[in-house]
């Protein structure tokens, strides 16, 4: 314990002495000569810190001369002999000081500063792990990208090889391609005519759409029809635009094919020139072919120019169509806005009309209700009072209390009549029966309340008796458990505590056990024999607190070793003076300590039988 000042240290030592406990007391503020660590090993003081500044002087005095060295206990002993004033510790737990030398370490706990430092390191390690994880993910992403790039490059290389193979095959088919180019040139003329025909159709369609624009400014009745027509025209225009875009794509594809074939022809011309250099006759033939190819190339150039011109015209037409489409969309939006305004006005007017109709209907209902009330009142007057409405109106009004209106008095009388309900001729008999039933139930209720009060008193008395008996029993068991535990565990301490001392009816019991040489209190951290011995201490504490003529135990000492079994038998010998103990056991020493042994045996081919032996301890000793 670390205390503040010599006075507190004196009180702590007195408390330890009075409680028959052991411990170390370190007092702050007491003059001590701080020792310094020798110039060997690693000083322990730099690893020990405190949150309070006043503890530094105490730490200098306690661990100022302590050093940690690498090596086993022999190296530590050599350093301790060379520096007698130092405290030398090794990695395996050996400690060499001025007073005593000790080999082997015990379990130690980390200080608060060490825990803070460890938590800081754990946080830094977690951040490093996070950064490393991010770097690993980035590296994996980069690796995947590089892998995809490599795959693309591999695919491109395969495509290049395939292209080279196709080029080699194309050299053999150059004449056939030239023929096909001529045929396609004729086909392009037909395609151009078809494109021009489509352009003229589109221009006619645009003219029709321009002629339809003034019709969009019609009145509200024609606005919906015009909007639908414009929607249909817009869909048709979209279809035409899609067709033009498709045609444009076809033309671009055709131009690309022509360019590719032109490139192939140029390559063929280069190959022909090479062959001319090798063979004069082949050169002449190549010259003839070259002229033919030049003519075809010029034709292809003209065809490409025509395609480009057609493509430009198509693009211009497409731009115009898009502009017309935008103008048409704006006009449609304007018509839609106007139509929405008219619809909102119509909804508002219909809403007002509905409100007027509802007011008229409510007025009609109120009028019908008033007429119905008048008719009902006249009929009731004639049926109940045998008076005509004129006679009732001419009759004098009865006297009324002050500040009471006739209508209010009438409503009050009507309410009283409704509360009274219809006339029941058996009301008096029913009242007497209910009164008798009420008196019977009231008597029963009084009896139940009286019984409840008596039961509550009995419950409180029983609870008080239980609390008193339990408190007395717990005090006796606690005292006996502490004594028996110190008997079964010499030098150890044990106790039982209540989890909720304020509520003895609902409280639980906690058992604390601290054998000698161990700094644990939980039963789960003890060995099997220690747990068994702790349970026996509690069991015999209950026996001693509330004695019984005899006790029965079934193999309670099975997990005990020889030393603990000897302590258990001494405890049994103490209890056997006051009661009889029946123990089921397989331990030889337990059977040797018994007065009478009972066993079950079965001879070969026979039935089981019970045998007994008196003076088992004497016979076992003689044997």
KATABEL-V731149 format. One line per field, one symbol per residue. psi: psi as a letter, one per 30 degrees, with the letter a starting at -180 (. if undefined). A space follows every 50 residues. Layout:
psi = ???
This chain:
psi = kjljleeeeeeeeeeeeeghlllkkkklgkkkjkklklhlakkfeffkll fkfffeeeeeeegegklklkaafeeeeeeeefiffljkklfggkkjafel kkkkllkllkleeeeeeeeeeeeeeeeeeeeeeeeeeeeeeeeeeeeeee eeeeeeeeeeeeeeeeeeefefgeeeeeeeeeeeeeeeeeeeeeeeeeee eeeeeeeeeeffefffglaeefeeeeeeeeeeeeeeeeeeeeeeeeeeee eeeeeeeeeeeeeeeeeeeeeeeeeeeekeefeeeeeeeeeeeeeeeeee eeeeeeeeeeeeeeeeeeeeeeeeeeeeeeeeeeeeeeeeeeeeeeeeee eeeeeeeeeeeeeeeeeeeeeeeeeeeeeeeeeefhkleeeeeflkklkk lkgkleeeeeeeeeeeeeeealkjfgeeeeeeeeeeeeeeeeeeeeeeee eeeeeeeeeeeeeeeeeeeeeeeeeeeeeeeeeeefefikflkllklkfi ffiffgllkkkkkilkgkhkfkffflleeeeeeeeeeeefeeeeeillel kkkjhfgegkaeeeeeeeeeeeeefffflkkjkklgkeeeeeflekkklk lklkgalllkllklheeeeeee.
